[in-house]
Amino acid sequence: MFENQPKGLFALALANTGERFGYYTMLAVFALFLRANYGLSPAMAGTIYSAFLMLVYFFPLIGGMMADKFGFGKMVTTGIMIMFAGYLLLSVPLGGDSVALVVMLAALLLIGFGTGLFKGNLQVMVGDLYNDPQYKDKRDAGFSIFYMAINIGALFAPTAAIKIKEYAETSLGYSSNDAYHFSFAVACVSLILSIAIYYLFRSTFRHTEGGAKKDAKAADAAPVEELSKEETKQRIVALCLVFAVVIFFWMAFHQNGLSLTYFADEFTAQSAEGLQAMCFNVWNLVGVIFIVYGLFSLFQSKTGKGKAASAALVLATAAFLCLSYDADGSITVSAPIFQQFNPFYVVALTPVSMAIFGSLAAKGKEPSAPRKIAYGMIVAAIAYALMAFASFGLPMPQTEVGADGNPVAVHVADVTPNLLISVYLILTFGELLLSPMGISFVSKVAPPKYKGMMMGGWFVATAIGNQLVVVGGLLWGAVPLWVCWSVFLGVCLVAAIFMFAMMKRLEKVC
């Protein structure tokens, strides 16, 4: 899985892991923070939440165009500094008045713009590692590894957000609302780690940073692929068709931080015990990941020592999990913790996904990237079909007036946590089919002159989808729950049908 990959991949992946850990720590509690700190309605909190996600994924278009002119490396480092300023501003507890709201919105703008300079351009640099002929056939696998690294950071984020908030409340004496800011401060620390990794291992990917001088040297070393106007047009049209489809995937997928978190907060049981309780401890999930990777290593190792080490890892981790089991133990389940399951599944299932597609590729039967994206849309539709079915008969969301005069959500049902755990599993299957393959497709198909802009286009599509996440907030409490989930089911199915209708045109440029 990790063999024969360019060294720069691991350096760039780790740099991205640090940044994503901070981002997802903040995002895990952000929607709940908006409602608690400012007394916002679910719809208004959803509007701010989706607008922020939109900015995070829209600004890469501007960042990509700037990188095409000034270089990818410069934009990446500039983006980290701007993000740091934004997270630092967000970390200051200013209360819940209008001034605090304005400062918070300014912080979100800085974070969004900084991410726009960082995120897309880092991924273009990853793609350019595979321009070397010896790595050409490793592109999809490389992006799967890169995507897995992102989710390692995201895996620990919800636990970090909750634990740091609880520490600020119980040990430091901060109010519940002010304690949220300590979760946001984690991002500042993670960005310092990210930039340190970037510069420590810069020599492994320096040739991908771009810029006028570097591009001139690269041009002397290897000729840039020349495309006709017609072929350039075909590629851009194909990419735009893919962009149009992924809008609706992200609209549905990123409900994990909004309406699905509302569901976890108001409709899901707030305690768990036995095996179910073990699922909410991030270290138990890490143990499962070790077992998965250990088993793969056991069967793929070519030496006796390698097989013995892999077997020992599997047995030791299994023993740890057995010792962690407490049949009578009960734990409290907080709504944000459910967001750890998606990154857990990504990390655990990436080698499985790569093994399946590797086997299909060896037989000449691997689906094209556009076909994988279409399958991903169908899988996402299945997840919301399950939510819709499980929500029949549940009451409407309810609120009551709190002690401070602000509306407070009421917990009205105790649906088993297994529902959301299962839904996140299905959504992750869809994500693995769509997201890393889509990024790989863009890096492969984009005309050389427009690589930065086209990668930015992928993020603009994601941005539009994130803006449409607000639909979940607007529907929450306005329609029965099963209707809310059916909306996302419907858009995913329509997008999948459209994708299959355009398949011949899309596969033509692969």
Protein Blocks (a to p, Z undefined) as FASTA:
>chain_A
ZZoiafklmmmmmmmmmmmmmmmmmmmmmmmmmmmmnopafklmmmmmmmmmmmmmmmmm
mmmmmmmmnopklmmmmmmmmmmmmmmmmmpcgbjafklmmmmmmmmmmmmmmmmmmmmm
mmmmmmmmmmpmklmmmmmmmmmmmmmmmmmmmmmmmmmmmmmmmmmmmmnopafklmmm
mmmmmmmmmmmmmmmmmmmmmmmmmmmngpjklmmmmmmmpccddddfklmmmmmmmmmm
mmmmmmmmmmmmmmmmmmmmmmmmmmgccbdehjllmmmpmklmmmmmmmmmmmmmmmmp
cbfklmmmmmmmmmmmmmmmmmmpcfkbccdddfklmmmmmmmmmmmmmmmmmmmmmmmm
mnopaccfklmmmmmmmmmmmmmmmmmmmmgoiacddddddfkopacdddfbdcdfklmm
mmmmmmmmmmmmmmmmmmmmmmmmpcfklmmmmmmmmmmmmmmmmmmmmmmmmmnopacf
klmmmmmmmmmmmmmmmmmmmmmmmmmmZZ
